[in-house]
Amino acid sequence: MLQVIGDPVLHSKSPLIHTAMLHHLGLDLSYTPQVVPKGGLPDYLAWAKAHSVTGFNATMPHKEDLIPLMDTLGEDAVRCGAVNTVCLRDGAWVGHNTDGEGCLAALHHQGLWPARGVVILGAGGAAKAVALRLARENPGPIWVCNRTRSKAQQLCQLDPDGVLTPADFDPGTLSHLCSQAQLVINCTNLGMDGCPHQFEDFSFLDALPSGSGVMDLIYHPAKTQLLHQAQARGLGVCNGLPMLVYQAIFALEYFLDRQLPGEELAQVVFQALQA
Ligand code: NAP
């Protein structure tokens, strides 16, 4: 049995995505959501071992809390200090993080990568996974712009190669940096359904050179104001669904411990999500 745990988690698209992939691969494995409240991980891990759970995904609020509970960690999980995919291997819990790899695959899929010069908005958990993964591609400068500057600084200090630079989040700074970039990635909550706040000013998009792209990690709504504004300026756009799909494909590869036909599965999942 496979699961996704979190709180809340019943709204998660992961069961639909994984069930579509498992069905396509002809595998008789179930993938179900399981509510696990904050602080409930030790009990869940014991329960999971006793109930033949061979792997699970984790969402809010568990990604960072899983780190000390794992027997082994993959490189990406160590780097971002967060786990979104857990496998049981010979009785040991192995934690991985597929968010950064999923974002990179989504950018490739949407034709937004490679890009020289990247402006990342936000410095939370998602921004960390994305920034640290893209930094390894060495695409020229990557600026991490965050409302709370100290969090951007902490994130950038995790990058051993000095590709990441912290920056402020005000419209003037964003415009200045966008004039030197080809890609903006929104990793903040701004514009998400349920978030009371929105970008106050989209003028930074005007500074992007033509042919640039904008990715928003948000997929509720499917097209945020940021993506509407970017599209109106003729920029390439991508919402958060492709990243969600590709991180799930990489997670399933860990669960099954084998390589999978990624593009074929991505098409299957995109169709399932549209149905
Ligand atoms: P998080 O750790 O809570 O980080 C939130 C970020 O948003 C922080 O940088 C925060 O800045 C910033 N922020 C929040 N409100 C703001 C405001 N009013 N003005 C300016 N900045 C603001 O959250 P997360 O886990 O990184 O998730 C961020 C987004 O990514 C969410 O919308 C989530 O759904 C999405 N996501 C998508 C995927 C996918 O597969 N597509 C995967 C993971 C996450 P401060 O540091 O200043 O508070």
Residues whose N, C-alpha, C, O or C-beta is under 5 A from the ligand:
A	BS01	NAP	G122 A123 G124 G125 A126 A127 N146 R147 T148 K151 C187 T188 N189 M192 H197 L217 I218 G240 L241 M243 L244
